[in-house]
Amino acid sequence: MGPREFHDELGSTQDRAVARAREGAPAGTRVVARTQTSGRGRATRRWSSPPGGLYLSEIVTPPAEARSLFALAIGATLAEGLTDRYGIPLRLKWPNDLLVPGPGGARKLAGILVDLVPSPTLGTAAVVGLGVNVANDPRDFPAEVRRRVAVLSDLLGTTVPVDEVEELAVGSIERSRNALDSPASRAALLETGRSLLYGVGRTALLDGKVAGRISTIGDDGELVLHDDRGPVAVRAGELRLPEDP
């Protein structure tokens, strides 16, 4: 395990870890922050980062095989780990969010981001960013996202230590990377992701336009939708279900 770099406040753990990877930081290097002022998710979207959450980015050697599945594999492994530890049922929203389903609509508990960057020591480094709402005060989130956010301690009715979730998250990254390098483990992990896929059978909006009904996850991690013409493979885009808050 590499060095752990902790910041009380940081613009973005992902930006800092990407810079460290480009400088040649070893695999296993972690950047963790108590809060972020410019946390980011996919496609430069902002990740709200009030105190009490896990904001972690780790530099790892990317899997030799099936790199397109890496973020999805981490999501599936982390979902299983959180459910096993805390008993919270989770769903995987393609391609990288963990949701808590409920009668008022699903709420977001965690997000995953993977950047591949050149590294003088690793050749190519994967920088894995994880944000998990662990013990945040819901009132600290912006009003416009508050009703769409789930917090682990709120769900359980007791405070969960952030470092406990950090340990679980780091283990999920390592297990996912190793699993993707084994055909049998990779197939099992893909089936787990398919079983956790959120919104199966429901109409999906892709980049704001109706794109079809959610069907499954393809072998390369693509989202498979069905419309009147048959299956459609989606490899990028902003997915939303119209009924969600």
N, C-alpha and C positions, 0 to 999 in steps of 0.2 A: 504494500500500500504506500502511495506517495505522500508528500507533505499536504497538510491541511492549512489553508490560508483563510483566516476568519476576519471579517470586517463588521464593525457595528453598523455602518452604513456604507453603501456602495451604489454607484449608478446602476450597474448590471453585472451580476456574477458571470453571465454568459460572455459578455464583451471582455471582461477581465481574463477569463479562462481561455478564450480564443487568442488573446494577445500573448498569454503565457505559453500556449501551445506553439505559436509561431516563433517564440523565443527558444523553444526546445525543452520546455518543462517535461519531466518524465510522466509516463503513464501512471495513473493513480492520483495525480495532483488534483486536489479539490479546492474550489473557491466557494465559501459559504458567507452569507450576509444575514444580519438580523433584519435589516430592511433594505429595500432597493428604491432608488429615486427614479430610475428609468428601466425597470425590469421589462423584458420583452418575451413575447411568444413567437409563434410562427408568423412569417410575412410581415415582420416589424410591428405586429400588434403589441400593445402595452399589456404588461402583467401587473395588476395591482399588488403591492408588496408591503402591507402594514405589518407591524411587529406581531410575532406569534406564528408566522409561517416558516416553512422550510424553503430557503432559496439557495439552491446548490447547483454548481456546474462542475463536472468532473472530466478530466482529460483521460481518454482510454485509447488503447489500440483498437481500431475498428475490427469487426468480424471479417474473416477472410472470405466468407461466403454470404450471400443474401443481405448485403448492406441496406438495400431498400426496405428491409423488414425491421431494421434495428429499432427505430422509435416505437413502432407498433409492438414489437416484442417486449420492450421495456415496459410499455403500458400494460400489457397483459400480465407480465410477471409481477409488476408492482400492484396491480389490482388484486391478484391472487394473494399476495403477501399481506396487504392491508385487510382483506376479508378474513384471512386465516387468523391474523393477530387480533383484530378488533370486531369481527363479526358484522361488518358493514357491507351489504351487497353493492357492488359497483358495476358499471357498464363502461365500455370503451367506445367513445365517440371517435370515429375515424377522422384524422389519422392519429391524434395524439392527446386526447383529453380523457380524464376519468370523471365519470358522472355518478351522482347518487340519484337513482330514480325515486319519484314520489308522486302523490296525487296532484300536486300543483305544478308538475313538470320537473324534469331532471335539473339538478344543480351541479355546478362544477366544483370538484374537490381538488383536482391536480391537473397539471399540464406537463408535457414532455417536449423537448426541443433537441434536435441533433444537428450540429454543424460539422462538416468535414473540412479540415483546413490543412495546409502543408505544414510539416514539422521537420526541423533539421535532425531530430533524434528518432522520430517514429515514421518518417516518410509522409504518411497521412495520419493525422490524429482525428479522432471523433471527440467532439466536445458535447457532452450530454448535459443539458440543463433540465432541472426538475423544480417545479414549484408545487408545494402541497400546503393547503390551508389546514394547519394543525391546531393551533390554539389562539387564533386571531380573535379580536373583538369584532363581530360583524359590523358594528357601527363605524369601524375604521375604514371600511370599503367605500368607494364612491357610491352615491345614492343610485346611480344608473345601473350598477351591477349587483347591488346588495341582494336582491331577491333571486339572483341566478347563482349565488355562491353558497357552497356547503363548507362547513368547518368541522373537522374531525371531533374536537372536544365538545362542540355543541351537540353533535349527533349522539355522542356517548354519555353526555351529562357529567363528564369528569375531565380534568385537564390531562392532556397527553403531552409528555415531554418531547420537544422538538428533536433532541438528539436521538431519541428512540426511533423516530421516524427516519431520521437521517441514516442511521445504521441499516434499517430495512431497505431504504432506497438505494444505498450504495451496493448492498448485496443483490438487489434486483438488476442493477446495471451489469454486474459481473456475471450473474447467472444467464442473463439474456445473451450477452456477447458469446459466452461459451456454448450455449445451446445452438446458436445459429451456425456454428462451425461443424455441427453434427447433423447429418440428414434426418436421422430418426427424431432427435430432440427438436430440430427445426420444424418438422411436420407436426409434432405434438404441440409445440408452442403456437403454431399457426391455427391449429384447431381450437386452442384455448381462446385466441383472439376472436375467432369466428363465433364461438359460443357466448362471448361477452359483448359482441357488437350491438351497439345501441341503435334502435329505430328500425329493426328489420321489418319489412312489409309496409313501412310508412313512406309517404311522399317526402322527397328531399329537395331542398333548394340548394343549388350550387351557384355561388357568386350571385345570389339573389334571384335566380331563375329556376323554375321547376325543371328538374332533370330526370325524374323517374322515381321508382320505389326502391328502397334499400334492400339488397338481396344478401350479399355476403362479401367476404374479403378474398381477393384473388391470390394466387400463389406468390406473386411478387409484392404483395401488400397493397395493391390497388383496390379501391372500393368498386364493387360491382352493383350497378343499378339496373333495373328493368323498366323499359318504356314500351310503347306500342310496337316498336320495331324489334324488340328483343333486348339482350343484355348489352350494357354500356359500361366500359371500364373507365374509371376516373382516377387519375394519378395526382392531381393537384387541384386546389380550389378551396373556397370557404363553404363548408357544409352547414346547413341549418335545417331544422324541422319546423314547419310553420306553426305548430301548436306549442312550441317551447316558449318559455317566458323570455 
